[in-house]
Amino acid sequence: MRRRRQSSPRVIKEDQHRINSKIRSEEVRLVGDNVEIGIYKTKQALAIADEQGLDLVEISPKAVPPVCKVMDYKKFLYEQKKRDKSLKSKATKVTIKEIRFGPQTDEHDYEFKKKHAEKFLKEGAKLKAFVFFKGRSIVFKEQGQILLLRLAQDLEELGKVEQMPKLEGKRMTMFIAPKKNK
């Protein structure tokens, strides 16, 4: 016997603006291109919009009377979506790079990892430096803290410490944010 897959009910997306016949108020304040600005009966405003082959869109529903604009609604939505997309692409994305140390990291390894940390901060990424304590090495937590504070001091000109070294379980973590270049 073959089982039929249940179809989920379609969700109809509601427009964020009331348009044309969905405008409920008796009177509206009409604005737009090629329109004489003023207060009109809703039917009269709809007739003006229809005459131009455009839509009547309620822009400010809380105003008394509500403000409506005569425009091409699909074109308006397209431009709004385009504008939102461009704003989203310009928003800064914060990346967090991690650097892991042991409590007894030797000098050469420390310098190597510090060089990477400098590169990350110059690229504008936040830095999460942590010391991982394995097994009984937790007894060296002072050494781990000294190591992280030394790193913070060495990277002082490139970034500022956002969170001082803090022990969470078997990890001691510190965050460094890049300084803004002028």
PyMOL commands that place a pseudoatom at each C-alpha (Angstrom):
pseudoatom trace, name=CA, resn=MET, resi=1, chain=A, elem=C, hetatm=0, pos=[0.000, 0.000, 0.000]
pseudoatom trace, name=CA, resn=ARG, resi=2, chain=A, elem=C, hetatm=0, pos=[1.341, 3.390, -0.990]
pseudoatom trace, name=CA, resn=ARG, resi=3, chain=A, elem=C, hetatm=0, pos=[1.262, 6.207, 1.532]
pseudoatom trace, name=CA, resn=ARG, resi=4, chain=A, elem=C, hetatm=0, pos=[0.488, 9.695, 0.377]
pseudoatom trace, name=CA, resn=ARG, resi=5, chain=A, elem=C, hetatm=0, pos=[2.666, 12.476, 1.625]
pseudoatom trace, name=CA, resn=GLN, resi=6, chain=A, elem=C, hetatm=0, pos=[0.788, 15.049, 3.648]
pseudoatom trace, name=CA, resn=SER, resi=7, chain=A, elem=C, hetatm=0, pos=[1.040, 18.472, 2.161]
pseudoatom trace, name=CA, resn=SER, resi=8, chain=A, elem=C, hetatm=0, pos=[1.600, 21.318, 4.567]
pseudoatom trace, name=CA, resn=PRO, resi=9, chain=A, elem=C, hetatm=0, pos=[-0.876, 24.187, 4.309]
pseudoatom trace, name=CA, resn=ARG, resi=10, chain=A, elem=C, hetatm=0, pos=[0.463, 27.054, 2.233]
pseudoatom trace, name=CA, resn=VAL, resi=11, chain=A, elem=C, hetatm=0, pos=[1.324, 30.160, 4.131]
pseudoatom trace, name=CA, resn=ILE, resi=12, chain=A, elem=C, hetatm=0, pos=[0.121, 33.242, 2.299]
pseudoatom trace, name=CA, resn=LYS, resi=13, chain=A, elem=C, hetatm=0, pos=[2.498, 36.115, 2.893]
pseudoatom trace, name=CA, resn=GLU, resi=14, chain=A, elem=C, hetatm=0, pos=[0.640, 39.243, 3.926]
pseudoatom trace, name=CA, resn=ASP, resi=15, chain=A, elem=C, hetatm=0, pos=[1.735, 42.549, 2.364]
pseudoatom trace, name=CA, resn=GLN, resi=16, chain=A, elem=C, hetatm=0, pos=[3.158, 45.049, 4.816]
pseudoatom trace, name=CA, resn=HIS, resi=17, chain=A, elem=C, hetatm=0, pos=[1.111, 47.842, 3.241]
pseudoatom trace, name=CA, resn=ARG, resi=18, chain=A, elem=C, hetatm=0, pos=[-2.598, 48.052, 2.518]
pseudoatom trace, name=CA, resn=ILE, resi=19, chain=A, elem=C, hetatm=0, pos=[-3.223, 48.633, -1.165]
pseudoatom trace, name=CA, resn=ASN, resi=20, chain=A, elem=C, hetatm=0, pos=[-6.237, 49.651, -3.238]
pseudoatom trace, name=CA, resn=SER, resi=21, chain=A, elem=C, hetatm=0, pos=[-9.449, 48.020, -1.950]
pseudoatom trace, name=CA, resn=LYS, resi=22, chain=A, elem=C, hetatm=0, pos=[-7.827, 46.888, 1.329]
pseudoatom trace, name=CA, resn=ILE, resi=23, chain=A, elem=C, hetatm=0, pos=[-7.712, 50.476, 2.626]
pseudoatom trace, name=CA, resn=ARG, resi=24, chain=A, elem=C, hetatm=0, pos=[-10.475, 50.690, 5.238]
pseudoatom trace, name=CA, resn=SER, resi=25, chain=A, elem=C, hetatm=0, pos=[-10.704, 54.361, 6.180]
pseudoatom trace, name=CA, resn=GLU, resi=26, chain=A, elem=C, hetatm=0, pos=[-13.340, 56.771, 4.812]
pseudoatom trace, name=CA, resn=GLU, resi=27, chain=A, elem=C, hetatm=0, pos=[-10.908, 59.576, 3.948]
pseudoatom trace, name=CA, resn=VAL, resi=28, chain=A, elem=C, hetatm=0, pos=[-7.225, 59.584, 3.058]
pseudoatom trace, name=CA, resn=ARG, resi=29, chain=A, elem=C, hetatm=0, pos=[-4.528, 62.195, 2.614]
pseudoatom trace, name=CA, resn=LEU, resi=30, chain=A, elem=C, hetatm=0, pos=[-3.278, 61.691, -0.920]
pseudoatom trace, name=CA, resn=VAL, resi=31, chain=A, elem=C, hetatm=0, pos=[0.335, 62.272, -1.991]
pseudoatom trace, name=CA, resn=GLY, resi=32, chain=A, elem=C, hetatm=0, pos=[2.386, 61.185, -4.985]
pseudoatom trace, name=CA, resn=ASP, resi=33, chain=A, elem=C, hetatm=0, pos=[3.667, 62.262, -8.386]
pseudoatom trace, name=CA, resn=ASN, resi=34, chain=A, elem=C, hetatm=0, pos=[1.155, 63.899, -10.758]
pseudoatom trace, name=CA, resn=VAL, resi=35, chain=A, elem=C, hetatm=0, pos=[-1.402, 64.168, -7.910]
pseudoatom trace, name=CA, resn=GLU, resi=36, chain=A, elem=C, hetatm=0, pos=[-2.781, 67.221, -6.204]
pseudoatom trace, name=CA, resn=ILE, resi=37, chain=A, elem=C, hetatm=0, pos=[-1.970, 66.771, -2.522]
pseudoatom trace, name=CA, resn=GLY, resi=38, chain=A, elem=C, hetatm=0, pos=[-5.013, 66.896, -0.271]
pseudoatom trace, name=CA, resn=ILE, resi=39, chain=A, elem=C, hetatm=0, pos=[-7.663, 64.972, 1.628]
pseudoatom trace, name=CA, resn=TYR, resi=40, chain=A, elem=C, hetatm=0, pos=[-9.945, 62.830, -0.541]
pseudoatom trace, name=CA, resn=LYS, resi=41, chain=A, elem=C, hetatm=0, pos=[-12.673, 60.231, -0.022]
pseudoatom trace, name=CA, resn=THR, resi=42, chain=A, elem=C, hetatm=0, pos=[-11.147, 56.760, -0.408]
pseudoatom trace, name=CA, resn=LYS, resi=43, chain=A, elem=C, hetatm=0, pos=[-13.267, 55.965, -3.496]
pseudoatom trace, name=CA, resn=GLN, resi=44, chain=A, elem=C, hetatm=0, pos=[-12.189, 59.215, -5.155]
pseudoatom trace, name=CA, resn=ALA, resi=45, chain=A, elem=C, hetatm=0, pos=[-8.504, 58.494, -4.370]
pseudoatom trace, name=CA, resn=LEU, resi=46, chain=A, elem=C, hetatm=0, pos=[-8.877, 54.981, -5.812]
pseudoatom trace, name=CA, resn=ALA, resi=47, chain=A, elem=C, hetatm=0, pos=[-10.387, 56.471, -8.972]
pseudoatom trace, name=CA, resn=ILE, resi=48, chain=A, elem=C, hetatm=0, pos=[-7.427, 58.887, -9.325]
pseudoatom trace, name=CA, resn=ALA, resi=49, chain=A, elem=C, hetatm=0, pos=[-4.936, 56.004, -8.910]
pseudoatom trace, name=CA, resn=ASP, resi=50, chain=A, elem=C, hetatm=0, pos=[-6.864, 53.805, -11.355]
pseudoatom trace, name=CA, resn=GLU, resi=51, chain=A, elem=C, hetatm=0, pos=[-7.000, 56.642, -13.883]
pseudoatom trace, name=CA, resn=GLN, resi=52, chain=A, elem=C, hetatm=0, pos=[-3.171, 56.749, -13.879]
pseudoatom trace, name=CA, resn=GLY, resi=53, chain=A, elem=C, hetatm=0, pos=[-2.896, 52.948, -13.992]
pseudoatom trace, name=CA, resn=LEU, resi=54, chain=A, elem=C, hetatm=0, pos=[-1.142, 52.873, -10.588]
pseudoatom trace, name=CA, resn=ASP, resi=55, chain=A, elem=C, hetatm=0, pos=[-1.905, 51.559, -7.098]
pseudoatom trace, name=CA, resn=LEU, resi=56, chain=A, elem=C, hetatm=0, pos=[-3.124, 53.444, -4.030]
pseudoatom trace, name=CA, resn=VAL, resi=57, chain=A, elem=C, hetatm=0, pos=[-0.784, 52.420, -1.192]
pseudoatom trace, name=CA, resn=GLU, resi=58, chain=A, elem=C, hetatm=0, pos=[-1.344, 53.257, 2.476]
pseudoatom trace, name=CA, resn=ILE, resi=59, chain=A, elem=C, hetatm=0, pos=[2.017, 54.550, 3.708]
pseudoatom trace, name=CA, resn=SER, resi=60, chain=A, elem=C, hetatm=0, pos=[1.210, 55.886, 7.158]
pseudoatom trace, name=CA, resn=PRO, resi=61, chain=A, elem=C, hetatm=0, pos=[-1.835, 54.063, 8.567]
pseudoatom trace, name=CA, resn=LYS, resi=62, chain=A, elem=C, hetatm=0, pos=[-1.607, 55.661, 12.046]
pseudoatom trace, name=CA, resn=ALA, resi=63, chain=A, elem=C, hetatm=0, pos=[-1.943, 59.239, 10.789]
pseudoatom trace, name=CA, resn=VAL, resi=64, chain=A, elem=C, hetatm=0, pos=[-5.355, 60.939, 10.870]
pseudoatom trace, name=CA, resn=PRO, resi=65, chain=A, elem=C, hetatm=0, pos=[-6.455, 60.679, 8.095]
pseudoatom trace, name=CA, resn=PRO, resi=66, chain=A, elem=C, hetatm=0, pos=[-4.112, 57.884, 6.854]
pseudoatom trace, name=CA, resn=VAL, resi=67, chain=A, elem=C, hetatm=0, pos=[-1.523, 58.955, 4.268]
pseudoatom trace, name=CA, resn=CYS, resi=68, chain=A, elem=C, hetatm=0, pos=[-1.770, 57.171, 0.907]
pseudoatom trace, name=CA, resn=LYS, resi=69, chain=A, elem=C, hetatm=0, pos=[0.496, 57.456, -2.104]
pseudoatom trace, name=CA, resn=VAL, resi=70, chain=A, elem=C, hetatm=0, pos=[-0.231, 56.814, -5.761]
pseudoatom trace, name=CA, resn=MET, resi=71, chain=A, elem=C, hetatm=0, pos=[2.571, 54.589, -7.115]
pseudoatom trace, name=CA, resn=ASP, resi=72, chain=A, elem=C, hetatm=0, pos=[3.435, 51.312, -8.822]
pseudoatom trace, name=CA, resn=TYR, resi=73, chain=A, elem=C, hetatm=0, pos=[3.426, 48.939, -5.833]
pseudoatom trace, name=CA, resn=LYS, resi=74, chain=A, elem=C, hetatm=0, pos=[5.454, 46.090, -7.413]
pseudoatom trace, name=CA, resn=LYS, resi=75, chain=A, elem=C, hetatm=0, pos=[8.168, 48.528, -8.490]
pseudoatom trace, name=CA, resn=PHE, resi=76, chain=A, elem=C, hetatm=0, pos=[8.184, 50.023, -4.968]
pseudoatom trace, name=CA, resn=LEU, resi=77, chain=A, elem=C, hetatm=0, pos=[8.646, 46.546, -3.395]
pseudoatom trace, name=CA, resn=TYR, resi=78, chain=A, elem=C, hetatm=0, pos=[11.414, 45.714, -5.873]
pseudoatom trace, name=CA, resn=GLU, resi=79, chain=A, elem=C, hetatm=0, pos=[13.336, 48.897, -5.074]
pseudoatom trace, name=CA, resn=GLN, resi=80, chain=A, elem=C, hetatm=0, pos=[12.833, 48.391, -1.331]
pseudoatom trace, name=CA, resn=LYS, resi=81, chain=A, elem=C, hetatm=0, pos=[14.199, 44.828, -1.569]
pseudoatom trace, name=CA, resn=LYS, resi=82, chain=A, elem=C, hetatm=0, pos=[17.150, 46.089, -3.617]
pseudoatom trace, name=CA, resn=ARG, resi=83, chain=A, elem=C, hetatm=0, pos=[17.873, 48.811, -1.037]
pseudoatom trace, name=CA, resn=ASP, resi=84, chain=A, elem=C, hetatm=0, pos=[17.693, 46.301, 1.846]
pseudoatom trace, name=CA, resn=LYS, resi=85, chain=A, elem=C, hetatm=0, pos=[20.065, 43.961, 0.021]
pseudoatom trace, name=CA, resn=SER, resi=86, chain=A, elem=C, hetatm=0, pos=[22.624, 46.728, -0.544]
pseudoatom trace, name=CA, resn=LEU, resi=87, chain=A, elem=C, hetatm=0, pos=[22.437, 47.767, 3.126]
pseudoatom trace, name=CA, resn=LYS, resi=88, chain=A, elem=C, hetatm=0, pos=[22.924, 44.161, 4.196]
pseudoatom trace, name=CA, resn=SER, resi=89, chain=A, elem=C, hetatm=0, pos=[25.987, 43.783, 1.979]
pseudoatom trace, name=CA, resn=LYS, resi=90, chain=A, elem=C, hetatm=0, pos=[27.530, 46.946, 3.463]
pseudoatom trace, name=CA, resn=ALA, resi=91, chain=A, elem=C, hetatm=0, pos=[27.013, 45.744, 7.045]
pseudoatom trace, name=CA, resn=THR, resi=92, chain=A, elem=C, hetatm=0, pos=[30.267, 44.705, 8.681]
pseudoatom trace, name=CA, resn=LYS, resi=93, chain=A, elem=C, hetatm=0, pos=[30.618, 41.019, 9.371]
pseudoatom trace, name=CA, resn=VAL, resi=94, chain=A, elem=C, hetatm=0, pos=[32.608, 40.288, 12.514]
pseudoatom trace, name=CA, resn=THR, resi=95, chain=A, elem=C, hetatm=0, pos=[34.843, 37.259, 12.182]
pseudoatom trace, name=CA, resn=ILE, resi=96, chain=A, elem=C, hetatm=0, pos=[36.426, 35.658, 15.208]
pseudoatom trace, name=CA, resn=LYS, resi=97, chain=A, elem=C, hetatm=0, pos=[39.781, 33.943, 14.795]
pseudoatom trace, name=CA, resn=GLU, resi=98, chain=A, elem=C, hetatm=0, pos=[41.063, 31.606, 17.484]
pseudoatom trace, name=CA, resn=ILE, resi=99, chain=A, elem=C, hetatm=0, pos=[44.584, 30.995, 18.705]
pseudoatom trace, name=CA, resn=ARG, resi=100, chain=A, elem=C, hetatm=0, pos=[45.239, 28.114, 21.066]
pseudoatom trace, name=CA, resn=PHE, resi=101, chain=A, elem=C, hetatm=0, pos=[48.091, 27.883, 23.510]
pseudoatom trace, name=CA, resn=GLY, resi=102, chain=A, elem=C, hetatm=0, pos=[49.208, 25.298, 26.015]
pseudoatom trace, name=CA, resn=PRO, resi=103, chain=A, elem=C, hetatm=0, pos=[50.174, 26.425, 29.528]
pseudoatom trace, name=CA, resn=GLN, resi=104, chain=A, elem=C, hetatm=0, pos=[53.848, 25.726, 28.776]
pseudoatom trace, name=CA, resn=THR, resi=105, chain=A, elem=C, hetatm=0, pos=[54.100, 27.047, 25.222]
pseudoatom trace, name=CA, resn=ASP, resi=106, chain=A, elem=C, hetatm=0, pos=[57.753, 27.675, 24.406]
pseudoatom trace, name=CA, resn=GLU, resi=107, chain=A, elem=C, hetatm=0, pos=[59.152, 30.939, 23.012]
pseudoatom trace, name=CA, resn=HIS, resi=108, chain=A, elem=C, hetatm=0, pos=[59.310, 29.987, 19.311]
pseudoatom trace, name=CA, resn=ASP, resi=109, chain=A, elem=C, hetatm=0, pos=[55.688, 28.725, 19.251]
pseudoatom trace, name=CA, resn=TYR, resi=110, chain=A, elem=C, hetatm=0, pos=[54.546, 31.830, 21.104]
pseudoatom trace, name=CA, resn=GLU, resi=111, chain=A, elem=C, hetatm=0, pos=[56.237, 34.119, 18.528]
pseudoatom trace, name=CA, resn=PHE, resi=112, chain=A, elem=C, hetatm=0, pos=[54.761, 32.105, 15.643]
pseudoatom trace, name=CA, resn=LYS, resi=113, chain=A, elem=C, hetatm=0, pos=[51.228, 32.348, 17.054]
pseudoatom trace, name=CA, resn=LYS, resi=114, chain=A, elem=C, hetatm=0, pos=[51.703, 36.032, 17.925]
pseudoatom trace, name=CA, resn=LYS, resi=115, chain=A, elem=C, hetatm=0, pos=[52.593, 36.699, 14.270]
pseudoatom trace, name=CA, resn=HIS, resi=116, chain=A, elem=C, hetatm=0, pos=[49.315, 35.063, 13.218]
pseudoatom trace, name=CA, resn=ALA, resi=117, chain=A, elem=C, hetatm=0, pos=[47.406, 37.068, 15.818]
pseudoatom trace, name=CA, resn=GLU, resi=118, chain=A, elem=C, hetatm=0, pos=[48.899, 40.296, 14.425]
pseudoatom trace, name=CA, resn=LYS, resi=119, chain=A, elem=C, hetatm=0, pos=[47.811, 39.295, 10.920]
pseudoatom trace, name=CA, resn=PHE, resi=120, chain=A, elem=C, hetatm=0, pos=[44.242, 38.549, 12.109]
pseudoatom trace, name=CA, resn=LEU, resi=121, chain=A, elem=C, hetatm=0, pos=[43.945, 41.900, 13.895]
pseudoatom trace, name=CA, resn=LYS, resi=122, chain=A, elem=C, hetatm=0, pos=[45.297, 43.793, 10.869]
pseudoatom trace, name=CA, resn=GLU, resi=123, chain=A, elem=C, hetatm=0, pos=[42.604, 42.097, 8.728]
pseudoatom trace, name=CA, resn=GLY, resi=124, chain=A, elem=C, hetatm=0, pos=[39.969, 43.426, 11.161]
pseudoatom trace, name=CA, resn=ALA, resi=125, chain=A, elem=C, hetatm=0, pos=[38.991, 40.130, 12.787]
pseudoatom trace, name=CA, resn=LYS, resi=126, chain=A, elem=C, hetatm=0, pos=[38.420, 39.702, 16.517]
pseudoatom trace, name=CA, resn=LEU, resi=127, chain=A, elem=C, hetatm=0, pos=[40.865, 37.429, 18.258]
pseudoatom trace, name=CA, resn=LYS, resi=128, chain=A, elem=C, hetatm=0, pos=[39.974, 34.738, 20.753]
pseudoatom trace, name=CA, resn=ALA, resi=129, chain=A, elem=C, hetatm=0, pos=[43.134, 33.558, 22.450]
pseudoatom trace, name=CA, resn=PHE, resi=130, chain=A, elem=C, hetatm=0, pos=[42.842, 30.660, 24.834]
pseudoatom trace, name=CA, resn=VAL, resi=131, chain=A, elem=C, hetatm=0, pos=[45.032, 28.388, 26.892]
pseudoatom trace, name=CA, resn=PHE, resi=132, chain=A, elem=C, hetatm=0, pos=[43.795, 24.806, 26.998]
pseudoatom trace, name=CA, resn=PHE, resi=133, chain=A, elem=C, hetatm=0, pos=[44.662, 22.829, 30.101]
pseudoatom trace, name=CA, resn=LYS, resi=134, chain=A, elem=C, hetatm=0, pos=[44.904, 19.040, 29.580]
pseudoatom trace, name=CA, resn=GLY, resi=135, chain=A, elem=C, hetatm=0, pos=[44.744, 16.642, 32.474]
pseudoatom trace, name=CA, resn=ARG, resi=136, chain=A, elem=C, hetatm=0, pos=[46.748, 17.849, 35.464]
pseudoatom trace, name=CA, resn=SER, resi=137, chain=A, elem=C, hetatm=0, pos=[48.176, 20.887, 33.678]
pseudoatom trace, name=CA, resn=ILE, resi=138, chain=A, elem=C, hetatm=0, pos=[45.371, 22.903, 35.347]
pseudoatom trace, name=CA, resn=VAL, resi=139, chain=A, elem=C, hetatm=0, pos=[47.832, 23.475, 38.188]
pseudoatom trace, name=CA, resn=PHE, resi=140, chain=A, elem=C, hetatm=0, pos=[49.665, 25.869, 35.819]
pseudoatom trace, name=CA, resn=LYS, resi=141, chain=A, elem=C, hetatm=0, pos=[46.745, 28.303, 35.480]
pseudoatom trace, name=CA, resn=GLU, resi=142, chain=A, elem=C, hetatm=0, pos=[48.936, 31.212, 36.616]
pseudoatom trace, name=CA, resn=GLN, resi=143, chain=A, elem=C, hetatm=0, pos=[51.327, 30.466, 33.734]
pseudoatom trace, name=CA, resn=GLY, resi=144, chain=A, elem=C, hetatm=0, pos=[48.363, 30.441, 31.332]
pseudoatom trace, name=CA, resn=GLN, resi=145, chain=A, elem=C, hetatm=0, pos=[47.170, 33.804, 32.613]
pseudoatom trace, name=CA, resn=ILE, resi=146, chain=A, elem=C, hetatm=0, pos=[50.686, 35.288, 32.347]
pseudoatom trace, name=CA, resn=LEU, resi=147, chain=A, elem=C, hetatm=0, pos=[50.917, 33.983, 28.766]
pseudoatom trace, name=CA, resn=LEU, resi=148, chain=A, elem=C, hetatm=0, pos=[47.606, 35.614, 27.745]
pseudoatom trace, name=CA, resn=LEU, resi=149, chain=A, elem=C, hetatm=0, pos=[48.456, 38.912, 29.453]
pseudoatom trace, name=CA, resn=ARG, resi=150, chain=A, elem=C, hetatm=0, pos=[51.829, 38.915, 27.687]
pseudoatom trace, name=CA, resn=LEU, resi=151, chain=A, elem=C, hetatm=0, pos=[50.049, 38.403, 24.364]
pseudoatom trace, name=CA, resn=ALA, resi=152, chain=A, elem=C, hetatm=0, pos=[47.687, 41.293, 25.164]
pseudoatom trace, name=CA, resn=GLN, resi=153, chain=A, elem=C, hetatm=0, pos=[50.659, 43.519, 25.973]
pseudoatom trace, name=CA, resn=ASP, resi=154, chain=A, elem=C, hetatm=0, pos=[52.480, 42.538, 22.750]
pseudoatom trace, name=CA, resn=LEU, resi=155, chain=A, elem=C, hetatm=0, pos=[49.379, 43.269, 20.636]
pseudoatom trace, name=CA, resn=GLU, resi=156, chain=A, elem=C, hetatm=0, pos=[48.571, 46.528, 22.443]
pseudoatom trace, name=CA, resn=GLU, resi=157, chain=A, elem=C, hetatm=0, pos=[49.162, 48.759, 19.393]
pseudoatom trace, name=CA, resn=LEU, resi=158, chain=A, elem=C, hetatm=0, pos=[46.978, 46.586, 17.108]
pseudoatom trace, name=CA, resn=GLY, resi=159, chain=A, elem=C, hetatm=0, pos=[44.037, 45.740, 19.376]
pseudoatom trace, name=CA, resn=LYS, resi=160, chain=A, elem=C, hetatm=0, pos=[42.431, 46.332, 22.719]
pseudoatom trace, name=CA, resn=VAL, resi=161, chain=A, elem=C, hetatm=0, pos=[41.446, 43.668, 25.227]
pseudoatom trace, name=CA, resn=GLU, resi=162, chain=A, elem=C, hetatm=0, pos=[37.681, 43.166, 25.252]
pseudoatom trace, name=CA, resn=GLN, resi=163, chain=A, elem=C, hetatm=0, pos=[37.661, 40.507, 27.949]
pseudoatom trace, name=CA, resn=MET, resi=164, chain=A, elem=C, hetatm=0, pos=[40.461, 39.818, 30.381]
pseudoatom trace, name=CA, resn=PRO, resi=165, chain=A, elem=C, hetatm=0, pos=[41.635, 36.199, 30.804]
pseudoatom trace, name=CA, resn=LYS, resi=166, chain=A, elem=C, hetatm=0, pos=[38.842, 34.174, 32.374]
pseudoatom trace, name=CA, resn=LEU, resi=167, chain=A, elem=C, hetatm=0, pos=[38.931, 30.500, 33.349]
pseudoatom trace, name=CA, resn=GLU, resi=168, chain=A, elem=C, hetatm=0, pos=[35.962, 28.469, 32.078]
pseudoatom trace, name=CA, resn=GLY, resi=169, chain=A, elem=C, hetatm=0, pos=[36.349, 24.769, 32.794]
pseudoatom trace, name=CA, resn=LYS, resi=170, chain=A, elem=C, hetatm=0, pos=[39.645, 23.654, 31.252]
pseudoatom trace, name=CA, resn=ARG, resi=171, chain=A, elem=C, hetatm=0, pos=[40.037, 26.798, 29.122]
pseudoatom trace, name=CA, resn=MET, resi=172, chain=A, elem=C, hetatm=0, pos=[41.284, 30.248, 29.974]
pseudoatom trace, name=CA, resn=THR, resi=173, chain=A, elem=C, hetatm=0, pos=[39.906, 32.644, 27.370]
pseudoatom trace, name=CA, resn=MET, resi=174, chain=A, elem=C, hetatm=0, pos=[40.673, 36.231, 26.403]
pseudoatom trace, name=CA, resn=PHE, resi=175, chain=A, elem=C, hetatm=0, pos=[39.151, 38.355, 23.599]
pseudoatom trace, name=CA, resn=ILE, resi=176, chain=A, elem=C, hetatm=0, pos=[41.018, 41.082, 21.711]
pseudoatom trace, name=CA, resn=ALA, resi=177, chain=A, elem=C, hetatm=0, pos=[39.205, 43.446, 19.321]
pseudoatom trace, name=CA, resn=PRO, resi=178, chain=A, elem=C, hetatm=0, pos=[41.077, 45.278, 16.549]
pseudoatom trace, name=CA, resn=LYS, resi=179, chain=A, elem=C, hetatm=0, pos=[41.657, 49.014, 16.957]
pseudoatom trace, name=CA, resn=LYS, resi=180, chain=A, elem=C, hetatm=0, pos=[40.067, 51.247, 14.341]
pseudoatom trace, name=CA, resn=ASN, resi=181, chain=A, elem=C, hetatm=0, pos=[42.629, 52.602, 11.892]
pseudoatom trace, name=CA, resn=LYS, resi=182, chain=A, elem=C, hetatm=0, pos=[42.302, 56.276, 11.051]
for i in range(1, 182): cmd.bond("trace and resi %d" % i, "trace and resi %d" % (i + 1))
show_as sticks, trace
zoom trace
